Amino acid sequence: MSCQVPKTARLEIKFVAKESEVDTLRQWLKLHTACFYTPFPERWVNNIYFDTYDYFAYSENLSGVSSRTKVRYRWYGLSTYPQSGTLEIKCKRNCFGWKLRFHAKSSPATDTSSWREICKRLSQQLEPEAKLWLDKNPQPVMLNRYFREYYVTRDNKIRVTIDTHQNVFDQRYKSRPNVKHAANLPKTLVLEIKFDRHDRDLASQIVQGLPLRLSRNSKYMIAVQSLVGV
């Protein structure tokens, strides 16, 4: 990945707490002087994370490498089988985050598709750059899904998401998608705050009084740890 952070990259801060605290968090947002509103309805977010066979992306996160990437295929809705969606290359450099997005117009899977068939159909829809990312990260490691709520300040400068009802399905060594046997995960919520670099001071003011503990959180890392038992 290039070390050059694009001007469109946003700063990201994540908080984690017990899922039982979600009502407290919603109330805090509702009463905040920044006047948060919901720009569009909540929805289910589904991701398949791809990695190398030696878990290079996971190792980068675990060791805290400042410049790293993750490859995932994302779609929205109730279906746990891959639908029309987007291959995303999630890039991270220190606190800055940005994505490369490559859209797939049609579903790469049915409920009888193998992973080999899914990856082939997905690759056929992607442009050359996206195919290279998929070729370098050929192993479906896990599928995760969660329920996401969206909030934004009245001035549209600070965006907040709340993720609850997280589920993780191990895909390692599976010839077909595993969407029935979920791994054991702690019941947590993840709050993510995103903002442009010039709005750093505003974001700092907004999080004052946040009733959650600041914690480094990667859904991918937590999910893989739950699968490999570390």
C-alpha positions as CSV (number, residue, x, y, z in Angstrom):
1,M,0.0,0.0,0.0
2,S,1.2,3.5,-0.8
3,C,2.4,5.5,2.3
4,Q,0.7,8.6,0.9
5,V,-2.5,9.4,2.8
6,P,-5.1,10.8,0.4
7,K,-6.7,14.1,1.2
8,T,-10.1,12.4,1.5
9,A,-8.9,10.1,4.3
10,R,-10.7,10.5,7.5
11,L,-9.7,10.2,11.1
12,E,-11.3,7.4,12.9
13,I,-11.8,6.8,16.7
14,K,-13.4,3.7,18.0
15,F,-15.0,2.9,21.4
16,V,-16.2,-0.4,22.7
17,A,-18.6,-1.2,25.5
18,K,-21.0,-3.9,26.6
19,E,-24.0,-4.2,24.3
20,S,-26.3,-3.6,27.3
21,E,-25.1,0.0,27.3
22,V,-26.6,0.8,23.9
23,D,-29.6,2.6,25.3
24,T,-27.3,4.9,27.4
25,L,-25.3,5.7,24.2
26,R,-28.4,6.4,22.2
27,Q,-29.7,8.8,24.9
28,W,-26.3,10.5,25.0
29,L,-26.5,11.1,21.2
30,K,-30.1,12.3,21.4
31,L,-29.3,14.9,24.1
32,H,-26.0,16.1,22.7
33,T,-25.7,19.8,21.9
34,A,-24.3,18.9,18.5
35,C,-27.8,17.8,17.5
36,F,-27.2,14.3,16.0
37,Y,-29.8,13.0,13.6
38,T,-30.1,9.8,11.6
39,P,-29.3,10.4,7.9
40,F,-30.9,7.0,6.9
41,P,-32.3,3.9,8.4
42,E,-30.3,1.3,10.3
43,R,-29.4,-1.9,8.4
44,W,-27.5,-5.2,8.6
45,V,-23.9,-5.1,7.4
46,N,-22.3,-8.3,6.1
47,N,-18.6,-8.8,5.3
48,I,-16.4,-11.6,4.1
49,Y,-12.8,-11.0,5.0
50,F,-10.1,-12.4,2.8
51,D,-6.5,-13.0,3.9
52,T,-3.3,-14.8,2.8
53,Y,-2.9,-18.4,3.8
54,D,-0.5,-17.3,6.6
55,Y,-2.9,-14.6,7.9
56,F,-0.7,-11.6,6.9
57,A,-3.5,-9.0,7.4
58,Y,-4.2,-10.4,10.9
59,S,-0.5,-10.4,11.8
60,E,-0.2,-6.7,10.7
61,N,-3.1,-5.8,13.0
62,L,-1.7,-7.8,15.9
63,S,1.7,-6.3,15.7
64,G,0.3,-2.7,15.3
65,V,1.9,-2.0,11.9
66,S,1.1,1.7,11.2
67,S,0.4,1.2,7.5
68,R,-1.8,-1.8,6.8
69,T,-4.7,-3.1,4.6
70,K,-7.6,-5.5,4.9
71,V,-9.6,-7.0,2.0
72,R,-13.3,-7.7,2.4
73,Y,-16.4,-8.1,0.3
74,R,-19.4,-6.2,1.8
75,W,-23.1,-6.3,1.1
76,Y,-26.2,-5.1,3.0
77,G,-29.4,-6.7,4.1
78,L,-30.7,-9.9,5.8
79,S,-29.1,-12.5,3.5
80,T,-26.0,-14.2,4.9
81,Y,-25.0,-15.4,1.4
82,P,-23.0,-12.9,-0.6
83,Q,-25.2,-10.5,-2.6
84,S,-24.5,-7.7,-5.0
85,G,-22.0,-5.5,-3.2
86,T,-18.5,-4.1,-3.0
87,L,-15.0,-5.4,-2.7
88,E,-13.3,-3.0,-0.3
89,I,-9.7,-2.5,0.4
90,K,-9.6,-0.9,3.8
91,C,-6.4,1.1,4.2
92,K,-5.1,2.3,7.5
93,R,-2.2,4.6,8.3
94,N,-2.0,5.6,11.9
95,C,-5.3,7.1,12.8
96,F,-6.3,7.8,9.1
97,G,-8.5,5.5,7.3
98,W,-9.8,5.3,3.7
99,K,-11.1,2.7,1.3
100,L,-10.7,1.5,-2.3
101,R,-14.1,0.3,-3.6
102,F,-14.9,-2.0,-6.5
103,H,-18.5,-2.8,-7.2
104,A,-20.0,-6.1,-8.2
105,K,-23.4,-5.6,-9.8
106,S,-24.7,-9.2,-9.4
107,S,-24.6,-11.7,-6.6
108,P,-21.6,-14.0,-6.7
109,A,-23.4,-16.7,-4.7
110,T,-26.4,-18.9,-4.3
111,D,-27.2,-21.1,-1.2
112,T,-25.5,-24.0,-3.0
113,S,-22.3,-22.2,-4.2
114,S,-18.8,-23.3,-3.2
115,W,-16.2,-20.8,-2.2
116,R,-14.3,-21.6,-5.4
117,E,-17.4,-20.7,-7.4
118,I,-18.1,-17.6,-5.4
119,C,-14.6,-16.2,-5.8
120,K,-14.6,-17.0,-9.5
121,R,-17.9,-15.2,-10.1
122,L,-16.8,-12.3,-8.0
123,S,-13.4,-12.0,-9.8
124,Q,-15.2,-12.0,-13.2
125,Q,-17.0,-8.8,-12.3
126,L,-14.0,-6.9,-11.0
127,E,-11.6,-4.6,-12.7
128,P,-7.9,-5.7,-12.9
129,E,-6.7,-3.8,-9.8
130,A,-9.4,-5.4,-7.7
131,K,-8.6,-8.9,-9.1
132,L,-5.0,-8.4,-8.0
133,W,-6.1,-7.7,-4.4
134,L,-8.3,-10.8,-4.4
135,D,-5.6,-13.0,-6.0
136,K,-3.1,-11.9,-3.3
137,N,-5.7,-12.6,-0.5
138,P,-7.4,-15.8,-1.7
139,Q,-8.6,-17.3,1.5
140,P,-12.1,-16.5,2.9
141,V,-11.2,-16.4,6.6
142,M,-14.5,-15.4,8.2
143,L,-17.9,-13.8,7.6
144,N,-19.2,-11.3,10.1
145,R,-22.4,-9.3,10.3
146,Y,-23.8,-6.7,12.6
147,F,-26.6,-4.3,12.9
148,R,-25.5,-0.7,12.2
149,E,-27.1,2.6,13.3
150,Y,-26.0,5.9,11.7
151,Y,-25.8,9.3,13.2
152,V,-24.4,12.7,12.0
153,T,-24.2,16.1,13.5
154,R,-26.4,18.9,12.3
155,D,-23.5,20.5,10.4
156,N,-22.7,17.1,8.8
157,K,-19.1,17.2,10.0
158,I,-19.0,14.4,12.5
159,R,-20.4,10.9,11.6
160,V,-21.1,8.2,14.2
161,T,-22.0,4.6,13.8
162,I,-23.1,2.1,16.4
163,D,-22.7,-1.7,15.7
164,T,-24.6,-4.3,17.7
165,H,-25.7,-7.9,17.4
166,Q,-22.3,-9.0,16.0
167,N,-22.0,-12.5,14.6
168,V,-19.0,-14.3,13.2
169,F,-18.9,-17.4,11.1
170,D,-15.6,-19.3,10.6
171,Q,-14.9,-19.9,6.9
172,R,-11.4,-21.5,7.2
173,Y,-11.1,-25.0,5.7
174,K,-14.7,-24.8,4.5
175,S,-15.5,-25.6,0.9
176,R,-18.9,-23.8,1.1
177,P,-20.0,-20.8,3.1
178,N,-20.7,-21.5,6.8
179,V,-23.7,-19.4,7.7
180,K,-25.1,-21.6,10.5
181,H,-22.5,-22.2,13.1
182,A,-21.4,-18.9,14.7
183,A,-18.4,-18.5,16.9
184,N,-18.7,-17.4,20.5
185,L,-18.2,-13.6,20.8
186,P,-18.6,-11.3,23.8
187,K,-21.8,-9.2,23.6
188,T,-20.2,-5.8,22.8
189,L,-21.2,-2.7,20.8
190,V,-18.7,-0.7,18.8
191,L,-19.0,3.0,18.4
192,E,-17.0,4.6,15.6
193,I,-16.5,8.3,15.1
194,K,-15.3,9.6,11.7
195,F,-14.3,13.1,10.7
196,D,-12.1,15.1,8.4
197,R,-8.6,16.0,9.7
198,H,-9.5,19.7,10.1
199,D,-12.4,18.8,12.3
200,R,-10.2,17.1,14.9
201,D,-10.8,19.8,17.6
202,L,-14.6,19.7,17.0
203,A,-14.6,15.9,17.4
204,S,-12.6,16.1,20.6
205,Q,-15.2,18.5,22.0
206,I,-18.0,16.2,21.0
207,V,-16.7,13.1,22.7
208,Q,-16.3,14.9,26.1
209,G,-18.6,13.1,28.5
210,L,-19.0,10.0,26.3
211,P,-20.2,7.3,28.7
212,L,-17.9,4.6,27.2
213,R,-14.2,3.7,27.6
214,L,-11.9,4.4,24.7
215,S,-10.6,1.1,23.3
216,R,-8.7,0.0,20.2
217,N,-11.0,-2.3,18.3
218,S,-10.8,-4.2,15.1
219,K,-13.8,-6.5,14.3
220,Y,-11.5,-8.5,12.1
221,M,-9.0,-9.1,14.9
222,I,-11.6,-10.0,17.5
223,A,-13.3,-12.3,15.1
224,V,-10.1,-14.1,14.1
225,Q,-9.1,-14.4,17.8
226,S,-12.4,-16.0,18.6
227,L,-11.9,-18.5,15.8
228,V,-8.3,-19.5,16.6
229,G,-8.8,-19.4,20.3
230,V,-6.2,-16.8,21.3
